[in-house]
């Protein structure tokens, strides 16, 4: 049993003010494998005080010094990649190959992309060439409270911590208490990279205690939160009294539009594989597959057959299988939504309730596909966060767009079509922060974030850097020769 009950505050590991031990469960066997301590408001106060003390000196360091620190971070992170992958696999059930090749490596990917964006970022520039004495200055916003989720832990930690400290902010990080071990490894990496004391601080804890204390804290200038829409609303409400900036990356119910002129087999298999990745626990998962009526039944047959080939297995074993869901609460939620879908009349064509064959413990679920879903069914409205696909037929392009946009979310959308004009036309109409076409991945540094109840702000590259900056307009800036 690992014991990691200290917090990283002011450049050292310190005991909590009032220890409250909490077991971290391995979702593969439902057994505890580590113990942390949940923090309190007093621990948050200590971390915020350290961050405020460190802010003036860190904000005054040169752009070049901070880039050098982030470059050291990248090297330190690479050296601990195997430790990071193991921590993620054990804490949230990601199969070790996925944990290594995607979950852990995405942290290094983002650090590398931020270094490139930082080298090209202008913190001071004239308003325009006609107004050289109107200088626009971008400055660090101050102390940032960062709350990250359990499903892609290093993806979110890197997207928040790195741009914040790189522009001169200081931070207090609260990872999910369900999957805290990877963030503890990350704190060790930050320490190894030589960041000054107080620039980075880590306090473990739950949302109602530590998350609430951070969101309401008058010493925190900005909150950046990733998680459920419900929790994001709570962060926003708690932050309102101090009028701090709030950046949110929340839920999604992303539509995947498959038109008859697409390569239907490739499109369906690609969409299903994406849906099942990370056991469906991704906010941008293409969980609603909208299929044009002439190819709909064929698409259902392909999806059902492909889902039945999906393997489920122990995350400690190498392979491209699906692991368990992260927790008992998540397992029960997904099982409940599968049962509701059946009661509401969706046609079950693969998977269904219960654990897969051969499993009598662990939070494993059956890769599931529902056909003949209408967009008013619960399975089409609520974010399942499990390997469950809802297939919806449509007759016309206009109907497809209407169904796709008929959701409180707007994180991502996907289009499968062979018609360039249609692709451009539909992409412009979809109300989401991201659109991916025919399996094309997002480019490095592309902004990640959504419309509507999927959040506020963008993460990644120059867009993610801007989130942590204030904009100052200076009139009468001295210009040589003027």
C-alpha positions in Angstrom: 0.0 0.0 0.0 1.4 3.4 -1.0 1.2 6.2 1.5 1.2 9.7 -0.1 -0.5 11.8 2.5 1.6 14.9 2.3 0.9 17.9 0.1 3.4 19.9 -2.0 3.4 23.5 -0.7 6.0 26.2 -1.0 8.6 23.9 -2.5 8.4 21.0 0.0 6.2 18.1 1.0 4.2 19.0 4.2 1.7 17.2 6.3 -1.9 18.3 6.1 -3.2 20.6 8.9 -5.8 18.0 9.9 -5.1 14.5 8.3 -8.2 12.9 6.7 -7.0 9.6 5.1 -8.7 8.5 1.9 -8.1 5.2 0.1 -7.4 5.2 -3.7 -9.1 2.2 -5.3 -7.8 0.2 -8.3 -10.9 -0.1 -10.5 -9.7 -3.4 -11.9 -10.0 -5.3 -8.7 -12.0 -2.9 -6.4 -9.1 -2.9 -3.9 -7.3 0.0 -2.3 -3.7 0.4 -3.5 -2.8 3.8 -2.0 -3.7 6.2 0.7 -3.8 10.0 0.4 -5.1 12.7 2.7 -8.0 14.9 1.8 -7.2 18.5 2.5 -9.1 21.3 4.2 -9.6 25.0 3.9 -6.6 25.5 6.1 -4.4 23.6 3.6 -5.8 25.7 0.8 -4.9 28.9 2.8 -1.3 27.7 3.2 -1.0 26.9 -0.5 -2.5 30.2 -1.6 -0.3 32.1 0.8 2.8 30.4 -0.7 1.6 31.1 -4.3 1.0 34.8 -3.5 4.4 35.2 -1.9 6.0 33.6 -5.0 4.0 35.5 -7.6 5.9 38.9 -7.8 9.3 37.4 -8.3 8.1 34.7 -10.7 6.1 37.2 -12.7 9.2 39.4 -13.0 11.4 36.7 -14.5 12.2 37.0 -18.1 10.2 35.1 -20.8 13.4 33.3 -21.7 13.9 32.1 -18.1 10.4 30.7 -17.9 10.8 28.9 -21.2 14.0 27.3 -20.0 12.1 26.1 -16.9 9.4 24.5 -19.0 12.1 22.9 -21.1 13.6 21.4 -18.0 10.1 20.2 -17.1 9.8 18.4 -20.4 13.1 16.5 -19.8 12.1 15.7 -16.2 8.7 14.5 -17.4 10.2 12.2 -20.1 12.5 10.6 -17.4 9.4 9.7 -15.3 7.1 8.5 -18.2 7.0 4.9 -17.1 6.1 5.9 -13.5 3.4 8.2 -14.8 1.9 5.5 -17.0 1.8 3.0 -14.1 0.2 5.6 -11.8 -2.5 6.4 -14.3 -3.2 2.7 -15.1 -3.7 1.8 -11.5 -5.7 4.8 -10.4 -8.2 5.0 -13.2 -8.0 1.7 -15.0 -6.4 2.7 -18.3 -4.9 -0.3 -20.0 -1.1 0.0 -19.7 -0.5 0.4 -23.4 -3.1 3.2 -23.5 -1.7 4.7 -20.3 1.8 4.7 -21.8 1.1 5.6 -25.5 -1.7 8.1 -24.9 -2.4 9.0 -21.3 1.2 9.6 -20.1 2.6 10.7 -23.4 0.0 13.4 -23.9 1.6 15.3 -21.0 4.9 15.5 -22.9 3.1 16.3 -26.1 1.4 19.4 -24.5 4.5 20.6 -22.8 6.4 20.4 -26.2 3.6 22.3 -28.0 3.5 25.0 -25.3 7.2 25.5 -25.7 6.8 26.1 -29.4 3.8 28.4 -28.8 5.6 30.4 -26.1 8.6 31.0 -28.4 6.3 32.7 -30.9 4.1 34.5 -28.4 4.2 38.3 -28.2 3.5 39.7 -24.7 3.9 43.3 -25.9 2.9 44.7 -29.2 1.5 47.9 -30.6 -2.2 48.1 -31.2 -1.5 48.4 -34.9 1.2 49.9 -37.2 -0.6 53.3 -37.2 -0.6 53.5 -33.4 2.9 52.6 -32.2 2.3 54.5 -29.0 -0.7 52.4 -28.1 1.0 49.4 -26.5 -0.9 46.2 -25.7 0.7 44.4 -22.8 -0.2 40.9 -21.7 0.6 40.1 -18.1 0.1 37.0 -15.9 -3.3 37.1 -14.1 -1.9 36.1 -10.8 -2.6 33.1 -8.6 -4.5 30.4 -10.4 -6.6 27.6 -8.8 -6.6 24.5 -11.1 -9.0 21.6 -10.6 -8.5 18.6 -12.9 -10.5 15.4 -13.6 -9.7 11.7 -13.3 -10.4 10.6 -16.9 -7.4 12.1 -18.7 -5.4 13.3 -15.7 -2.1 14.4 -17.4 -3.8 15.8 -20.4 -5.6 18.3 -18.2 -2.8 18.9 -15.7 -0.4 19.8 -18.5 -3.0 22.0 -20.3 -3.5 24.0 -17.1 -0.2 24.0 -15.1 2.2 24.5 -18.0 0.7 27.7 -19.7 -0.1 29.2 -16.3 3.5 29.0 -14.9 5.0 29.7 -18.3 3.4 33.1 -18.5 4.4 34.0 -14.9 1.4 32.8 -12.8 1.7 30.7 -9.7 -0.7 27.8 -9.1 -2.5 25.6 -6.7 -3.5 22.3 -8.2 -6.3 20.0 -6.9 -6.5 16.8 -8.9 -9.4 14.4 -8.6 -9.3 12.5 -5.3 -10.3 9.4 -7.3 -7.1 9.6 -9.4 -4.5 11.6 -7.5 -1.4 9.5 -7.9 -0.4 10.8 -11.3 -0.5 14.4 -10.0 1.7 13.4 -7.1 4.2 12.1 -9.6 3.8 15.4 -11.6 4.6 17.4 -8.4 7.8 15.4 -8.0 8.6 16.2 -11.6 7.9 20.0 -11.1 10.3 19.8 -8.1 13.0 18.1 -10.1 12.7 20.7 -12.8 13.7 23.4 -10.3 10.7 25.7 -10.2 11.0 28.2 -7.3 9.2 27.5 -4.1 5.6 28.5 -4.2 5.2 28.6 -8.0 3.5 25.2 -8.0 1.5 23.8 -5.1 -0.5 20.6 -4.8 -3.4 20.0 -2.3 -5.4 16.8 -2.6 -9.0 16.9 -1.6 -12.6 16.6 -2.6 -14.7 19.2 -4.5 -17.1 20.2 -1.7 -14.2 21.0 0.7 -11.0 21.9 -1.2 -12.6 22.7 -4.5 -15.1 25.0 -2.8 -12.4 26.7 -0.7 -10.3 27.4 -3.8 -13.2 28.7 -5.9 -14.3 31.2 -3.2 -10.8 32.1 -2.0 -10.1 35.9 -2.3 -6.4 35.1 -2.8 -7.0 33.2 -6.0 -7.3 35.4 -9.1 -8.5 32.7 -11.6 -10.1 29.3 -11.5 -9.6 26.8 -14.3 -11.8 23.7 -14.0 -12.3 20.5 -16.0 -15.1 18.1 -15.1 -18.8 17.8 -15.1 -21.1 20.6 -16.0 -22.8 20.3 -12.6 -19.5 20.8 -10.8 -18.5 23.6 -13.2 -21.6 25.5 -12.3 -20.7 25.1 -8.6 -17.2 26.5 -9.2 -18.7 29.5 -11.1 -21.1 30.3 -8.4 -18.4 30.1 -5.6 -16.1 32.3 -7.7 -18.7 34.9 -8.4 -18.4 36.7 -5.1 -14.7 37.6 -5.8 -15.3 38.2 -9.5 -12.4 36.0 -10.5 -12.0 34.7 -14.0 -13.3 31.2 -14.5 -12.3 28.9 -17.4 -14.3 25.7 -17.8 -13.9 22.6 -19.9 -17.1 20.6 -19.2 -19.2 17.8 -20.6 -20.2 16.8 -24.1 -22.6 14.7 -26.1 -20.8 14.9 -29.4 -22.6 14.0 -32.7 -20.9 12.0 -35.4 -22.7 12.7 -38.7 -22.3 9.8 -41.2 -23.6 10.7 -44.7 -24.4 8.1 -47.3 -21.5 9.3 -49.5 -18.9 8.4 -46.9 -17.0 5.2 -46.8 -19.6 3.9 -44.4 -17.7 0.8 -43.0 -14.6 2.8 -42.3 -16.6 5.7 -40.8 -18.6 3.5 -38.5 -15.6 1.4 -37.3 -13.5 4.6 -36.8 -16.4 6.2 -34.8 -17.0 3.2 -32.6 -13.3 2.8 -31.9 -13.1 6.4 -30.9 -16.2 6.0 -28.7 -14.8 3.0 -26.9 -11.3 4.6 -26.4 -10.5 5.1 -22.7 -13.6 3.0 -21.9 -15.8 5.8 -23.3 -14.6 8.2 -20.5 -13.8 11.2 -22.7 -15.7 14.5 -22.8 -15.3 14.7 -26.6 -16.3 11.1 -27.3 -18.6 10.8 -30.4 -21.4 9.2 -28.4 -24.3 10.0 -30.8 -23.8 8.5 -34.3 -26.2 10.1 -36.7 -26.6 8.1 -39.9 -28.3 9.0 -43.2 -31.3 6.7 -43.7 -30.2 4.9 -47.0 -27.1 3.4 -45.2 -28.5 3.3 -41.7 -29.3 -0.4 -41.3 -26.0 -1.3 -42.9 -24.2 1.0 -40.4 -26.1 -0.6 -37.5 -25.0 -4.0 -38.7 -21.4 -2.9 -38.9 -21.5 -1.2 -35.5 -23.0 -4.3 -33.9 -20.5 -6.7 -35.4 -17.5 -4.5 -34.6 -18.7 -3.9 -31.0 -18.8 -7.6 -30.4 -15.1 -7.9 -31.4 -14.1 -5.3 -28.7 -12.0 -6.9 -26.0 -12.3 -6.1 -22.3 -9.4 -6.9 -20.1 -7.1 -6.3 -17.1 -5.4 -2.9 -17.4 -2.1 -4.4 -16.2 -2.0 -6.6 -19.2 -0.5 -5.4 -22.5 -2.9 -5.0 -25.4 -5.5 -2.8 -27.1 -8.4 -3.9 -24.9 -10.9 -1.8 -23.0 -10.3 -1.5 -19.2 -12.8 -0.9 -16.4 -14.7 2.3 -15.6 -13.0 4.4 -12.9 -15.2 3.8 -9.9 -18.2 2.0 -8.4 -20.3 5.2 -8.8 -19.4 5.5 -12.5 -20.2 1.8 -13.0 -23.6 2.2 -11.4 -24.4 5.3 -13.4 -23.6 3.6 -16.7 -25.5 0.5 -15.8 -28.5 2.6 -14.9 -28.4 4.5 -18.2 -28.2 1.3 -20.2 -31.3 0.0 -18.3 -33.1 3.3 -19.0 -32.3 3.2 -22.7 -33.8 -0.3 -22.9 -37.0 0.8 -21.1 -37.3 3.9 -23.3 -37.4 1.7 -26.4 -33.9 1.9 -27.9 -32.9 -1.2 -29.8 -30.0 -3.0 -28.1 -27.7 -4.5 -30.9 -24.6 -5.2 -28.9 -23.6 -5.4 -25.2 -26.1 -4.5 -22.6 -26.3 -4.5 -18.8 -23.9 -6.3 -16.5 -20.2 -7.2 -16.6 -18.6 -8.8 -19.6 -18.4 -12.6 -19.6 -15.5 -13.8 -17.3 -15.6 -10.9 -14.9 -17.2 -11.1 -11.4 -15.4 -8.1 -10.0 -13.9 -4.8 -11.2 -15.9 -2.0 -12.7 -16.0 -3.5 -16.2 -18.9 -2.9 -18.5 -19.9 -4.5 -21.8 -19.2 -2.4 -24.9 -22.7 -1.4 -25.9 -24.5 -0.1 -29.0 -28.1 1.1 -29.2 -29.9 1.6 -32.5 -33.2 3.4 -33.3 -32.5 6.1 -30.7 -34.5 9.3 -30.8 -32.8 12.5 -29.7 -35.2 13.0 -26.8 -34.2 9.7 -25.2 -32.1 9.9 -22.0 -29.3 8.0 -23.7 -29.1 10.8 -26.3 -29.4 13.6 -23.8 -27.1 12.7 -20.9 -23.4 12.2 -21.0 -22.9 8.5 -20.3 -19.1 8.5 -19.9 -18.9 4.8 -20.7 -18.5 2.7 -23.9 -22.1 3.2 -25.0 -23.0 4.4 -28.5 -26.4 5.8 -29.5 -27.3 5.5 -33.2 -29.9 7.9 -34.7 -31.2 7.9 -38.2 -31.7 11.1 -40.3 -33.4 11.8 -43.6 -31.8 15.1 -44.8 -28.8 17.2 -44.2 -30.9 19.8 -42.5 -32.4 17.3 -40.1 -28.9 16.0 -39.3 -27.7 19.5 -38.4 -30.8 20.1 -36.3 -30.4 16.8 -34.3 -26.6 17.4 -33.9 -27.2 20.9 -32.4 -30.2 19.8 -30.3 -28.2 19.3 -27.1 -27.2 21.6 -24.2 -23.6 20.7 -25.0 -21.3 21.9 -27.8 -17.8 20.5 -27.3 -17.0 18.5 -30.4 -18.7 17.3 -33.6 -17.6 14.8 -36.3 -18.5 14.7 -40.0 -18.0 11.7 -42.3 -18.7 12.6 -46.0 -17.1 12.5 -49.4 -18.6 15.8 -50.5 -16.3 18.7 -49.9 -19.0 21.3 -50.3 -21.3 19.5 -47.9 -18.5 19.2 -45.4 -17.8 22.9 -45.4 -21.5 23.8 -45.3 -22.3 21.4 -42.4 -19.1 22.3 -40.4 -20.1 26.0 -40.4 -23.5 25.1 -39.0 -22.5 22.8 -36.2 -22.6 24.6 -32.8 -19.5 23.1 -31.3 -16.0 24.3 -30.4 -14.3 21.6 -32.5 -15.2 19.7 -35.7 -13.2 16.8 -37.0 -13.8 15.5 -40.6 -13.3 12.0 -41.9 -11.0 11.0 -39.0 -8.6 13.9 -39.2 -7.0 14.5 -35.8 -6.7 18.0 -34.3 -3.4 19.8 -35.1 -0.9 20.5 -32.3 -1.8 23.7 -30.6 -5.4 23.7 -31.9 -7.8 25.2 -29.3 -9.7 22.7 -27.2 -13.0 23.8 -25.8 -16.7 24.1 -26.5 -19.9 26.1 -26.9 -22.9 26.3 -24.6 -22.7 24.1 -21.4 -19.5 22.5 -22.6 -17.5 25.4 -21.1 -15.8 28.7 -21.3 -12.4 29.4 -22.8 -10.0 27.3 -24.8 -7.0 25.1 -23.9 -3.8 24.3 -25.8 -1.3 26.3 -27.8 -1.5 30.1 -28.0 -5.2 30.0 -27.1 -4.4 28.3 -23.8 -1.7 30.7 -23.0 -4.0 33.7 -23.5 -6.5 32.3 -20.9 -3.9 33.0 -18.1 -3.1 36.6 -19.2 -4.6 40.0 -18.5 -4.6 42.5 -21.3 -3.4 46.0 -20.5 -3.6 49.0 -22.9 -0.9 51.6 -22.4 -1.4 54.9 -24.2 1.6 57.2 -24.9 4.2 54.4 -25.0 7.6 56.1 -25.8 8.7 55.4 -29.3 12.3 56.2 -30.4 12.4 59.1 -32.7 8.8 60.1 -32.1 
